[in-house]
Amino acid sequence: MLLVGVRDEFASRPWEPPGRHWADRPSLIGGRDLLAGGTWLAVHPAVPRAACVLNGHGPLAPEGIRASRGELPLRLAADGGLGDLETKRYDPFHLLGAEPDAVRIWSWDGEQLTERALRPGLHLVVNSGLEGRGAPRTGPGVAEMAARIAHFRPLLAAARRPEPGRGPTAAAWGEWLPLVDGAGLDAGDPRALVVSRDFGDGRIWGTGSISLVALARDGLRYDFSGVPGDPRAWRTVLPL
């Protein structure tokens, strides 16, 4: 099972690269959001298991009870499920949980939580849902997400599927690596996977990191770049 996680965020939001950052969950490894303390992607090497979260669309949680969505990958990676989750405390999300032979996605739109098992194959999940088919059909960023899927799905499908083993990142991920590193598209292109937007007043939003995870029955490999688009920035967090 192969997982690509692309994180978009405001550049001013502080974070730490992948490590064992959580004393209450010492088995987990992931990048840490220093603002809320959670993560966008976590792995549990001993299972092995990976979990990642994306923002969704829908009504936001009440301010007085809102919890960080960054807690969700930690919970899922550690426990393999969500248990008795108080969904009303969270803004809308899509949460992906992966083990070597099973992948599930939970989607919360602020009103309903759904769970779905994914069949073997290539799946793309964006803020508007699996393959961009979640609500809404219009709104900020929806057209760009549709354009991204339309551009990158055939490229990923045509590329030779990686079989990550030992060795450097480029050798492990082969033809996928230049694709997930942006495929040469300008960061302002509506189709771009590695993006950048200037909203003025020093507010720069864009792709801050990319994670590559390969899960096998005997372990997992985790590669990470904190400078998307720079092939020299990749490092192996965990070798297979």
N, C-alpha and C positions, 0 to 999 in steps of 0.2 A: 504494500500500500504506500503510495506516494502522496505527500501533502505539500502544497505551496501556499505560504501565507504572506500576503502583502499588506503592510500596515501604513495607512495614511493618517496623518495627524498634524496639528499645528506644530511648527518647528520650535516654538517657545515652550512646549510642554516637556518637562524634563523626564528622562528615562535612563535606565541602566541596561547594558547588554545582557544576554542570557547567562544565568548562573543559578545557584541554589540560594535564593533570596529569602525564603520563608521558613522561619524557625519551626512553625507549627506544621509544616509540610516539607521536611528535609529531603524527601525523595524526588521532589519536583524541580525541574529546570525550566527557566523561561526568562524573557526580558521583563523588567519591572518598571511599571509606571510610577514615578516618584510622587505624582500628585495624589493618586488614590491608593497606591500600594499594590494594585493587582497586576494583571498581565493581559496581553492580547493573545498569547499562545504559550501553552505549557506542555511539557512532556514528562512522562513517568517511565524512565528507562527500564525499570525492573519488570513491568507488565508484559510487553511495552504498550504505551498508550499516549495519544496526543489529543489536545483539545484547543480550539481557537474560537474567538468570538468576533462577530461583525456587528456594527450598528444596524438596526432595522428602521422601518418606517411605521409611524403610528403615534398615538397620544403618549405623552411623557408621563412618567410616574410623578405623584405628588411630591413637591419639594420637601416636605417634612419627613417623609419616610424613604426617600430615594436612596438606593444602594448602588455601588459601582458595579458595572457590568464586568469589570476586570476581575471580580471574584469568581465569575462563572467558569472560565477555563481551569482555574485552580481546583474548584470543586469537582468538575467533571474528570479531570486528569487523575485526581487522587482517588475518587470513589467509583468512577465508571458510570455514574448516573447523577441525576439532579436531586433525588430524594424528595423531601417535602419542601419544594422551592416556593417561596412567597413571591410569585411572579409580579404582583402589583407593585412591588418595591423597585422594579427595574424598568428602565426605558426599553423600547423595542430592540430586539436582538435576533441574530441568527447564530446558533452555537453548534459547532461541528465537533463530534467525538469520533476518534479513529483508533482501531486496533488492527492487527495484521489481516484479519479476515472479516471485519465488520466496520461499517461507517454509518453513523446516524447524524441527523440534523434536527435540532429543535428550533422552532421559530415562534417568537412572541411578538405580537403586533399591538400590545397594550390592552388587548381584550381577550385574546385566545392563544393558548399555547398548543402547538402541534409538534408531533414527533414523527420522523420518517426515516426508514432504513434505505440506504442508497445501494443500488445494485452495482456490480463491477462495471467499470467504464470510466470515462472522463466526465467529471462534473465541475461546473463553475458556479461559485456562490458569490454574490455581490450584495450590496446593501438592499437591493430590491428583491432579494431572495434567490433560491435555487434557479439557475439559468435566467435570472432576472424576471421570473414570472410571478413574483409576489406583488401585492398592492404597495404603492399606487402605480398606475401606468404612466402618470405624468408627474412632474415636479422637479426640483433641483437635482441635477446629476443623473436622472433616470435615463435620458437619451445617451449620455456619455457611457453609462454602464452597459447599455444595449450595444453601443458601437464597439466597446471593448470586447464583449463576448463574441460579437460577429467577426472581429478581426483575429482574436487570439485562439478561438476554438479550433479553426482549421489548421492553424500553425502548430498548435500543440498536438493535435491528432495526427498530423503528417510527420512530426519529428519522431525519431527513434526513441522508444520508451527507455528511460534510464534504468539501469540495474546497479544502483549504488553499492559499492563494496568499500574496500580500503583505497587509500590514495587521496590526492588533492581533489578539491571541489570540482574543478573543471573536468577531470577524468570521470568522477563519480556521476555527474549529472549531464554530461555530454551535450546533446543538441538542445536540451531544455534550458540550459543555463543562460545563453544569450537571449532567449525568449523572455524568461522571467526577469531578466535584468533590463528589460525595456524594449528589446528588439530594434533598437536604433530610432524609435519614434521620439519626436520632440515632446518634452514634458507638457506642453500646452495643447497637444493634439487631442481631439475628443476621444480617440481610440486608445490613448496611451495607458499603459499599465503602471509605469513609473511617472507620477504626475507632480506638478507644481502649480500653485495658484497664489497670486499676490492680491490680498483683499484690502490693501492699504493700511496705513497706520502701523506698519511693521508686522502685520499679521500675514505670515507666510504659512500656507498649508500645502502638504504634499506627502510623498512617499518617504518615510523615514527609515524603513528597514524591510528586508525580505528574509523569510525563513523557508528552508527546505528540509523536510523530514521524510525519511524512509523507514517504514516499520516492517520488520520481519519477525518470524516466530522466535528467533534467537536474539533479538535486540533491535535497536534503532540507530539510525544515523541522523545527525542534526547539523546542518550547515547554516550560516547566518552572515548577512551583509548589513552593516549599518550605514553604508554609502551606496544606495542603489544606483546602478549604471556604471559603477567603477569595478571592473573585473578583478582588480587587485584587493578589493575590500573583503572578499569572502574569506571566512575562516570556519574550520570544523569545530563545533562545540562538543559533539560526541561522535567518535568514530563507530562504525558498525562492528 
